[in-house]
């Protein structure tokens, strides 16, 4: 059940990133996920090799790969 929720949230993150790279704050706002749920979704997508992260001036950006 918990795995299903993480997968669903990963889908929300995926949809938010379909139009291009966003910073973490923008993804959180677009998905309305809690920080914990957002990080779990990022981990899911990262483990599958679906997203790339980059840091610029202490801000993290995420994009689909």
C-alpha positions as a LaTeX table, in Angstrom:
\begin{tabular}{lrrr}
\hline
Residue & $x$ (\AA) & $y$ (\AA) & $z$ (\AA) \\
\hline
Unk1 & 0.00 & 0.00 & 0.00 \\
Unk2 & 2.75 & 2.45 & 0.91 \\
Unk3 & 4.63 & 1.54 & $-2.27$ \\
Unk4 & 1.50 & 2.27 & $-4.30$ \\
Unk5 & 1.25 & 5.75 & $-2.73$ \\
Unk6 & 4.90 & 6.48 & $-3.54$ \\
Unk7 & 4.33 & 5.38 & $-7.13$ \\
Unk8 & 1.25 & 7.58 & $-7.43$ \\
Unk9 & 3.19 & 10.54 & $-6.05$ \\
Unk10 & 6.04 & 9.83 & $-8.46$ \\
Unk11 & 3.45 & 10.15 & $-11.23$ \\
Unk12 & 2.45 & 13.57 & $-9.90$ \\
Unk13 & 6.08 & 14.67 & $-9.90$ \\
Unk14 & 6.55 & 13.28 & $-13.42$ \\
Unk15 & 3.54 & 15.29 & $-14.65$ \\
Unk16 & 4.88 & 18.46 & $-13.01$ \\
Unk17 & 8.24 & 18.01 & $-14.76$ \\
Unk18 & 6.87 & 17.23 & $-18.23$ \\
Unk19 & 7.14 & 20.89 & $-19.24$ \\
Unk20 & 10.76 & 21.18 & $-18.17$ \\
Unk21 & 13.13 & 21.52 & $-15.27$ \\
Unk22 & 11.85 & 22.91 & $-11.96$ \\
Unk23 & 13.35 & 23.64 & $-8.59$ \\
Unk24 & 12.23 & 21.59 & $-5.59$ \\
Unk25 & 10.01 & 24.38 & $-4.27$ \\
Unk26 & 8.15 & 24.63 & $-7.59$ \\
Unk27 & 7.62 & 20.86 & $-7.76$ \\
Unk28 & 6.31 & 20.87 & $-4.20$ \\
Unk29 & 3.89 & 23.69 & $-5.03$ \\
Unk30 & 2.73 & 22.02 & $-8.26$ \\
Unk31 & 2.14 & 18.63 & $-6.66$ \\
Unk32 & 0.93 & 19.82 & $-3.23$ \\
Unk33 & 2.89 & 16.93 & $-1.66$ \\
Unk34 & 4.41 & 17.01 & 1.81 \\
Unk35 & 8.19 & 17.20 & 1.93 \\
Unk36 & 8.40 & 13.54 & 2.99 \\
Unk37 & 6.13 & 12.33 & 0.18 \\
Unk38 & 7.95 & 14.52 & $-2.34$ \\
Unk39 & 11.35 & 13.13 & $-1.34$ \\
Unk40 & 10.07 & 9.56 & $-1.54$ \\
Unk41 & 8.74 & 10.27 & $-5.03$ \\
Unk42 & 12.08 & 11.81 & $-6.06$ \\
Unk43 & 13.84 & 8.71 & $-4.76$ \\
Unk44 & 11.51 & 6.43 & $-6.72$ \\
Unk45 & 12.14 & 8.33 & $-9.95$ \\
Unk46 & 15.88 & 8.62 & $-9.30$ \\
Unk47 & 16.19 & 4.87 & $-8.64$ \\
Unk48 & 14.51 & 4.20 & $-11.97$ \\
Unk49 & 16.86 & 6.65 & $-13.72$ \\
Unk50 & 13.97 & 8.90 & $-14.77$ \\
Unk51 & 15.19 & 12.21 & $-13.31$ \\
Unk52 & 18.39 & 14.20 & $-13.08$ \\
Unk53 & 19.31 & 16.58 & $-10.30$ \\
Unk54 & 21.57 & 19.60 & $-10.41$ \\
Unk55 & 22.48 & 22.18 & $-7.82$ \\
Unk56 & 22.95 & 25.86 & $-8.55$ \\
Unk57 & 23.63 & 28.42 & $-5.84$ \\
Unk58 & 22.32 & 26.13 & $-3.07$ \\
Unk59 & 19.10 & 25.42 & $-4.99$ \\
Unk60 & 18.29 & 21.94 & $-6.36$ \\
Unk61 & 16.70 & 21.56 & $-9.79$ \\
Unk62 & 15.07 & 18.40 & $-11.14$ \\
Unk63 & 14.41 & 17.42 & $-14.75$ \\
Unk64 & 13.20 & 14.34 & $-16.58$ \\
Unk65 & 15.86 & 12.44 & $-18.49$ \\
\hline
\end{tabular}
